Amino acid sequence: DDYFEIAVRKWTPFRNLRQEFITAVVRAIFMP
């Protein structure tokens, strides 16, 4: 349980940054 919780805390910020990055790329391509 502890390992899973640590993994979630470790990867969540990276996943959020990835989501924001994809959103920015989509906006740059489709909303010039």
mmCIF entry with sequence, helices, sheets and N, C-alpha, C, O atoms, coordinates in Angstrom:
data_MODEL
# 
_entry.id   MODEL 
# 
_entity.id                         1 
_entity.type                       polymer 
_entity.pdbx_number_of_molecules   1 
# 
_entity_poly.entity_id                      1 
_entity_poly.type                           'polypeptide(L)' 
_entity_poly.nstd_linkage                   no 
_entity_poly.nstd_monomer                   no 
_entity_poly.pdbx_seq_one_letter_code       DDYFEIAVRKWTPFRNLRQEFITAVVRAIFMP 
_entity_poly.pdbx_seq_one_letter_code_can   DDYFEIAVRKWTPFRNLRQEFITAVVRAIFMP 
_entity_poly.pdbx_strand_id                 A 
# 
loop_
_entity_poly_seq.entity_id 
_entity_poly_seq.num 
_entity_poly_seq.mon_id 
_entity_poly_seq.hetero 
1 1  ASP n 
1 2  ASP n 
1 3  TYR n 
1 4  PHE n 
1 5  GLU n 
1 6  ILE n 
1 7  ALA n 
1 8  VAL n 
1 9  ARG n 
1 10 LYS n 
1 11 TRP n 
1 12 THR n 
1 13 PRO n 
1 14 PHE n 
1 15 ARG n 
1 16 ASN n 
1 17 LEU n 
1 18 ARG n 
1 19 GLN n 
1 20 GLU n 
1 21 PHE n 
1 22 ILE n 
1 23 THR n 
1 24 ALA n 
1 25 VAL n 
1 26 VAL n 
1 27 ARG n 
1 28 ALA n 
1 29 ILE n 
1 30 PHE n 
1 31 MET n 
1 32 PRO n 
# 
_struct_asym.id          A 
_struct_asym.entity_id   1 
# 
_struct_conf.conf_type_id            HELX_P 
_struct_conf.id                      HELX_P1 
_struct_conf.pdbx_PDB_helix_id       AA1 
_struct_conf.beg_label_comp_id       ASP 
_struct_conf.beg_label_asym_id       A 
_struct_conf.beg_label_seq_id        2 
_struct_conf.pdbx_beg_PDB_ins_code   ? 
_struct_conf.end_label_comp_id       PHE 
_struct_conf.end_label_asym_id       A 
_struct_conf.end_label_seq_id        30 
_struct_conf.pdbx_end_PDB_ins_code   ? 
_struct_conf.beg_auth_comp_id        ASP 
_struct_conf.beg_auth_asym_id        A 
_struct_conf.beg_auth_seq_id         2 
_struct_conf.end_auth_comp_id        PHE 
_struct_conf.end_auth_asym_id        A 
_struct_conf.end_auth_seq_id         30 
_struct_conf.pdbx_PDB_helix_class    1 
_struct_conf.details                 ? 
_struct_conf.pdbx_PDB_helix_length   29 
# 
_struct_conf_type.id          HELX_P 
_struct_conf_type.criteria    ? 
_struct_conf_type.reference   ? 
# 
loop_
_atom_site.group_PDB 
_atom_site.id 
_atom_site.type_symbol 
_atom_site.label_atom_id 
_atom_site.label_alt_id 
_atom_site.label_comp_id 
_atom_site.label_asym_id 
_atom_site.label_entity_id 
_atom_site.label_seq_id 
_atom_site.pdbx_PDB_ins_code 
_atom_site.Cartn_x 
_atom_site.Cartn_y 
_atom_site.Cartn_z 
_atom_site.occupancy 
_atom_site.B_iso_or_equiv 
_atom_site.pdbx_formal_charge 
_atom_site.auth_seq_id 
_atom_site.auth_comp_id 
_atom_site.auth_asym_id 
_atom_site.auth_atom_id 
_atom_site.pdbx_PDB_model_num 
ATOM 1   N N  . ASP A 1 1  ? 0.840  -1.198 0.000   1.00 0.00 ? 1  ASP A N  1 
ATOM 2   C CA . ASP A 1 1  ? 0.000  0.000  0.000   1.00 0.00 ? 1  ASP A CA 1 
ATOM 3   C C  . ASP A 1 1  ? 0.876  1.249  0.000   1.00 0.00 ? 1  ASP A C  1 
ATOM 4   O O  . ASP A 1 1  ? 0.625  2.189  -0.754  1.00 0.00 ? 1  ASP A O  1 
ATOM 5   N N  . ASP A 1 2  ? 1.902  1.256  0.846   1.00 0.00 ? 2  ASP A N  1 
ATOM 6   C CA . ASP A 1 2  ? 2.765  2.429  0.914   1.00 0.00 ? 2  ASP A CA 1 
ATOM 7   C C  . ASP A 1 2  ? 3.463  2.663  -0.422  1.00 0.00 ? 2  ASP A C  1 
ATOM 8   O O  . ASP A 1 2  ? 3.572  3.799  -0.883  1.00 0.00 ? 2  ASP A O  1 
ATOM 9   N N  . TYR A 1 3  ? 3.937  1.578  -1.040  1.00 0.00 ? 3  TYR A N  1 
ATOM 10  C CA . TYR A 1 3  ? 4.645  1.722  -2.309  1.00 0.00 ? 3  TYR A CA 1 
ATOM 11  C C  . TYR A 1 3  ? 3.727  2.307  -3.374  1.00 0.00 ? 3  TYR A C  1 
ATOM 12  O O  . TYR A 1 3  ? 4.131  3.176  -4.147  1.00 0.00 ? 3  TYR A O  1 
ATOM 13  N N  . PHE A 1 4  ? 2.492  1.825  -3.407  1.00 0.00 ? 4  PHE A N  1 
ATOM 14  C CA . PHE A 1 4  ? 1.537  2.315  -4.399  1.00 0.00 ? 4  PHE A CA 1 
ATOM 15  C C  . PHE A 1 4  ? 1.260  3.806  -4.182  1.00 0.00 ? 4  PHE A C  1 
ATOM 16  O O  . PHE A 1 4  ? 1.207  4.584  -5.134  1.00 0.00 ? 4  PHE A O  1 
ATOM 17  N N  . GLU A 1 5  ? 1.086  4.187  -2.920  1.00 0.00 ? 5  GLU A N  1 
ATOM 18  C CA . GLU A 1 5  ? 0.794  5.591  -2.603  1.00 0.00 ? 5  GLU A CA 1 
ATOM 19  C C  . GLU A 1 5  ? 1.955  6.486  -3.018  1.00 0.00 ? 5  GLU A C  1 
ATOM 20  O O  . GLU A 1 5  ? 1.747  7.560  -3.581  1.00 0.00 ? 5  GLU A O  1 
ATOM 21  N N  . ILE A 1 6  ? 3.180  6.041  -2.738  1.00 0.00 ? 6  ILE A N  1 
ATOM 22  C CA . ILE A 1 6  ? 4.358  6.816  -3.116  1.00 0.00 ? 6  ILE A CA 1 
ATOM 23  C C  . ILE A 1 6  ? 4.440  6.937  -4.638  1.00 0.00 ? 6  ILE A C  1 
ATOM 24  O O  . ILE A 1 6  ? 4.756  8.000  -5.171  1.00 0.00 ? 6  ILE A O  1 
ATOM 25  N N  . ALA A 1 7  ? 4.152  5.833  -5.325  1.00 0.00 ? 7  ALA A N  1 
ATOM 26  C CA . ALA A 1 7  ? 4.204  5.871  -6.787  1.00 0.00 ? 7  ALA A CA 1 
ATOM 27  C C  . ALA A 1 7  ? 3.183  6.854  -7.340  1.00 0.00 ? 7  ALA A C  1 
ATOM 28  O O  . ALA A 1 7  ? 3.476  7.603  -8.273  1.00 0.00 ? 7  ALA A O  1 
ATOM 29  N N  . VAL A 1 8  ? 1.992  6.852  -6.767  1.00 0.00 ? 8  VAL A N  1 
ATOM 30  C CA . VAL A 1 8  ? 0.956  7.784  -7.236  1.00 0.00 ? 8  VAL A CA 1 
ATOM 31  C C  . VAL A 1 8  ? 1.400  9.225  -7.007  1.00 0.00 ? 8  VAL A C  1 
ATOM 32  O O  . VAL A 1 8  ? 1.266  10.071 -7.891  1.00 0.00 ? 8  VAL A O  1 
ATOM 33  N N  . ARG A 1 9  ? 1.926  9.497  -5.821  1.00 0.00 ? 9  ARG A N  1 
ATOM 34  C CA . ARG A 1 9  ? 2.370  10.868 -5.526  1.00 0.00 ? 9  ARG A CA 1 
ATOM 35  C C  . ARG A 1 9  ? 3.518  11.280 -6.433  1.00 0.00 ? 9  ARG A C  1 
ATOM 36  O O  . ARG A 1 9  ? 3.642  12.447 -6.805  1.00 0.00 ? 9  ARG A O  1 
ATOM 37  N N  . LYS A 1 10 ? 4.364  10.303 -6.787  1.00 0.00 ? 10 LYS A N  1 
ATOM 38  C CA . LYS A 1 10 ? 5.522  10.628 -7.607  1.00 0.00 ? 10 LYS A CA 1 
ATOM 39  C C  . LYS A 1 10 ? 5.131  10.913 -9.055  1.00 0.00 ? 10 LYS A C  1 
ATOM 40  O O  . LYS A 1 10 ? 5.702  11.802 -9.686  1.00 0.00 ? 10 LYS A O  1 
ATOM 41  N N  . TRP A 1 11 ? 4.155  10.162 -9.588  1.00 0.00 ? 11 TRP A N  1 
ATOM 42  C CA . TRP A 1 11 ? 3.855  10.268 -11.013 1.00 0.00 ? 11 TRP A CA 1 
ATOM 43  C C  . TRP A 1 11 ? 2.739  11.238 -11.340 1.00 0.00 ? 11 TRP A C  1 
ATOM 44  O O  . TRP A 1 11 ? 2.638  11.694 -12.479 1.00 0.00 ? 11 TRP A O  1 
ATOM 45  N N  . THR A 1 12 ? 1.896  11.567 -10.371 1.00 0.00 ? 12 THR A N  1 
ATOM 46  C CA . THR A 1 12 ? 0.778  12.461 -10.665 1.00 0.00 ? 12 THR A CA 1 
ATOM 47  C C  . THR A 1 12 ? 1.237  13.802 -11.245 1.00 0.00 ? 12 THR A C  1 
ATOM 48  O O  . THR A 1 12 ? 0.669  14.244 -12.243 1.00 0.00 ? 12 THR A O  1 
ATOM 49  N N  . PRO A 1 13 ? 2.251  14.475 -10.655 1.00 0.00 ? 13 PRO A N  1 
ATOM 50  C CA . PRO A 1 13 ? 2.673  15.761 -11.209 1.00 0.00 ? 13 PRO A CA 1 
ATOM 51  C C  . PRO A 1 13 ? 3.156  15.626 -12.654 1.00 0.00 ? 13 PRO A C  1 
ATOM 52  O O  . PRO A 1 13 ? 2.885  16.496 -13.481 1.00 0.00 ? 13 PRO A O  1 
ATOM 53  N N  . PHE A 1 14 ? 3.865  14.545 -12.959 1.00 0.00 ? 14 PHE A N  1 
ATOM 54  C CA . PHE A 1 14 ? 4.357  14.361 -14.319 1.00 0.00 ? 14 PHE A CA 1 
ATOM 55  C C  . PHE A 1 14 ? 3.186  14.168 -15.269 1.00 0.00 ? 14 PHE A C  1 
ATOM 56  O O  . PHE A 1 14 ? 3.203  14.672 -16.392 1.00 0.00 ? 14 PHE A O  1 
ATOM 57  N N  . ARG A 1 15 ? 2.179  13.446 -14.826 1.00 0.00 ? 15 ARG A N  1 
ATOM 58  C CA . ARG A 1 15 ? 1.011  13.217 -15.671 1.00 0.00 ? 15 ARG A CA 1 
ATOM 59  C C  . ARG A 1 15 ? 0.275  14.536 -15.916 1.00 0.00 ? 15 ARG A C  1 
ATOM 60  O O  . ARG A 1 15 ? -0.213 14.787 -17.018 1.00 0.00 ? 15 ARG A O  1 
ATOM 61  N N  . ASN A 1 16 ? 0.200  15.378 -14.877 1.00 0.00 ? 16 ASN A N  1 
ATOM 62  C CA . ASN A 1 16 ? -0.457 16.668 -15.041 1.00 0.00 ? 16 ASN A CA 1 
ATOM 63  C C  . ASN A 1 16 ? 0.316  17.541 -16.014 1.00 0.00 ? 16 ASN A C  1 
ATOM 64  O O  . ASN A 1 16 ? -0.278 18.207 -16.862 1.00 0.00 ? 16 ASN A O  1 
ATOM 65  N N  . LEU A 1 17 ? 1.646  17.543 -15.895 1.00 0.00 ? 17 LEU A N  1 
ATOM 66  C CA . LEU A 1 17 ? 2.459  18.342 -16.814 1.00 0.00 ? 17 LEU A CA 1 
ATOM 67  C C  . LEU A 1 17 ? 2.286  17.839 -18.236 1.00 0.00 ? 17 LEU A C  1 
ATOM 68  O O  . LEU A 1 17 ? 2.210  18.636 -19.171 1.00 0.00 ? 17 LEU A O  1 
ATOM 69  N N  . ARG A 1 18 ? 2.223  16.536 -18.407 1.00 0.00 ? 18 ARG A N  1 
ATOM 70  C CA . ARG A 1 18 ? 2.035  15.965 -19.734 1.00 0.00 ? 18 ARG A CA 1 
ATOM 71  C C  . ARG A 1 18 ? 0.692  16.397 -20.309 1.00 0.00 ? 18 ARG A C  1 
ATOM 72  O O  . ARG A 1 18 ? 0.604  16.742 -21.488 1.00 0.00 ? 18 ARG A O  1 
ATOM 73  N N  . GLN A 1 19 ? -0.356 16.381 -19.486 1.00 0.00 ? 19 GLN A N  1 
ATOM 74  C CA . GLN A 1 19 ? -1.679 16.794 -19.948 1.00 0.00 ? 19 GLN A CA 1 
ATOM 75  C C  . GLN A 1 19 ? -1.658 18.254 -20.380 1.00 0.00 ? 19 GLN A C  1 
ATOM 76  O O  . GLN A 1 19 ? -2.218 18.601 -21.420 1.00 0.00 ? 19 GLN A O  1 
ATOM 77  N N  . GLU A 1 20 ? -1.016 19.112 -19.589 1.00 0.00 ? 20 GLU A N  1 
ATOM 78  C CA . GLU A 1 20 ? -0.935 20.529 -19.930 1.00 0.00 ? 20 GLU A CA 1 
ATOM 79  C C  . GLU A 1 20 ? -0.133 20.715 -21.208 1.00 0.00 ? 20 GLU A C  1 
ATOM 80  O O  . GLU A 1 20 ? -0.474 21.561 -22.035 1.00 0.00 ? 20 GLU A O  1 
ATOM 81  N N  . PHE A 1 21 ? 0.936  19.929 -21.379 1.00 0.00 ? 21 PHE A N  1 
ATOM 82  C CA . PHE A 1 21 ? 1.764  20.031 -22.574 1.00 0.00 ? 21 PHE A CA 1 
ATOM 83  C C  . PHE A 1 21 ? 0.970  19.650 -23.812 1.00 0.00 ? 21 PHE A C  1 
ATOM 84  O O  . PHE A 1 21 ? 1.033  20.340 -24.830 1.00 0.00 ? 21 PHE A O  1 
ATOM 85  N N  . ILE A 1 22 ? 0.217  18.547 -23.730 1.00 0.00 ? 22 ILE A N  1 
ATOM 86  C CA . ILE A 1 22 ? -0.593 18.113 -24.870 1.00 0.00 ? 22 ILE A CA 1 
ATOM 87  C C  . ILE A 1 22 ? -1.643 19.177 -25.195 1.00 0.00 ? 22 ILE A C  1 
ATOM 88  O O  . ILE A 1 22 ? -1.883 19.482 -26.363 1.00 0.00 ? 22 ILE A O  1 
ATOM 89  N N  . THR A 1 23 ? -2.265 19.738 -24.156 1.00 0.00 ? 23 THR A N  1 
ATOM 90  C CA . THR A 1 23 ? -3.270 20.775 -24.381 1.00 0.00 ? 23 THR A CA 1 
ATOM 91  C C  . THR A 1 23 ? -2.654 21.980 -25.078 1.00 0.00 ? 23 THR A C  1 
ATOM 92  O O  . THR A 1 23 ? -3.255 22.540 -25.995 1.00 0.00 ? 23 THR A O  1 
ATOM 93  N N  . ALA A 1 24 ? -1.456 22.386 -24.651 1.00 0.00 ? 24 ALA A N  1 
ATOM 94  C CA . ALA A 1 24 ? -0.789 23.526 -25.261 1.00 0.00 ? 24 ALA A CA 1 
ATOM 95  C C  . ALA A 1 24 ? -0.463 23.243 -26.726 1.00 0.00 ? 24 ALA A C  1 
ATOM 96  O O  . ALA A 1 24 ? -0.617 24.119 -27.577 1.00 0.00 ? 24 ALA A O  1 
ATOM 97  N N  . VAL A 1 25 ? -0.015 22.027 -27.019 1.00 0.00 ? 25 VAL A N  1 
ATOM 98  C CA . VAL A 1 25 ? 0.309  21.667 -28.401 1.00 0.00 ? 25 VAL A CA 1 
ATOM 99  C C  . VAL A 1 25 ? -0.950 21.683 -29.262 1.00 0.00 ? 25 VAL A C  1 
ATOM 100 O O  . VAL A 1 25 ? -0.937 22.189 -30.384 1.00 0.00 ? 25 VAL A O  1 
ATOM 101 N N  . VAL A 1 26 ? -2.028 21.132 -28.735 1.00 0.00 ? 26 VAL A N  1 
ATOM 102 C CA . VAL A 1 26 ? -3.289 21.111 -29.491 1.00 0.00 ? 26 VAL A CA 1 
ATOM 103 C C  . VAL A 1 26 ? -3.748 22.537 -29.777 1.00 0.00 ? 26 VAL A C  1 
ATOM 104 O O  . VAL A 1 26 ? -4.177 22.841 -30.891 1.00 0.00 ? 26 VAL A O  1 
ATOM 105 N N  . ARG A 1 27 ? -3.660 23.405 -28.784 1.00 0.00 ? 27 ARG A N  1 
ATOM 106 C CA . ARG A 1 27 ? -4.064 24.800 -28.993 1.00 0.00 ? 27 ARG A CA 1 
ATOM 107 C C  . ARG A 1 27 ? -3.176 25.474 -30.027 1.00 0.00 ? 27 ARG A C  1 
ATOM 108 O O  . ARG A 1 27 ? -3.659 26.243 -30.858 1.00 0.00 ? 27 ARG A O  1 
ATOM 109 N N  . ALA A 1 28 ? -1.882 25.189 -29.980 1.00 0.00 ? 28 ALA A N  1 
ATOM 110 C CA . ALA A 1 28 ? -0.953 25.811 -30.925 1.00 0.00 ? 28 ALA A CA 1 
ATOM 111 C C  . ALA A 1 28 ? -1.251 25.370 -32.356 1.00 0.00 ? 28 ALA A C  1 
ATOM 112 O O  . ALA A 1 28 ? -1.100 26.143 -33.302 1.00 0.00 ? 28 ALA A O  1 
ATOM 113 N N  . ILE A 1 29 ? -1.678 24.109 -32.500 1.00 0.00 ? 29 ILE A N  1 
ATOM 114 C CA . ILE A 1 29 ? -1.930 23.588 -33.848 1.00 0.00 ? 29 ILE A CA 1 
ATOM 115 C C  . ILE A 1 29 ? -3.294 24.034 -34.371 1.00 0.00 ? 29 ILE A C  1 
ATOM 116 O O  . ILE A 1 29 ? -3.404 24.494 -35.508 1.00 0.00 ? 29 ILE A O  1 
ATOM 117 N N  . PHE A 1 30 ? -4.331 23.899 -33.548 1.00 0.00 ? 30 PHE A N  1 
ATOM 118 C CA . PHE A 1 30 ? -5.689 24.146 -34.017 1.00 0.00 ? 30 PHE A CA 1 
ATOM 119 C C  . PHE A 1 30 ? -6.181 25.563 -33.733 1.00 0.00 ? 30 PHE A C  1 
ATOM 120 O O  . PHE A 1 30 ? -7.195 25.986 -34.289 1.00 0.00 ? 30 PHE A O  1 
ATOM 121 N N  . MET A 1 31 ? -5.473 26.304 -32.872 1.00 0.00 ? 31 MET A N  1 
ATOM 122 C CA . MET A 1 31 ? -5.880 27.685 -32.570 1.00 0.00 ? 31 MET A CA 1 
ATOM 123 C C  . MET A 1 31 ? -4.702 28.623 -32.783 1.00 0.00 ? 31 MET A C  1 
ATOM 124 O O  . MET A 1 31 ? -4.107 29.096 -31.815 1.00 0.00 ? 31 MET A O  1 
ATOM 125 N N  . PRO A 1 32 ? -4.363 28.895 -34.020 1.00 0.00 ? 32 PRO A N  1 
ATOM 126 C CA . PRO A 1 32 ? -3.208 29.768 -34.297 1.00 0.00 ? 32 PRO A CA 1 
ATOM 127 C C  . PRO A 1 32 ? -3.502 31.224 -33.930 1.00 0.00 ? 32 PRO A C  1 
ATOM 128 O O  . PRO A 1 32 ? -2.643 32.089 -34.098 1.00 0.00 ? 32 PRO A O  1 
# 
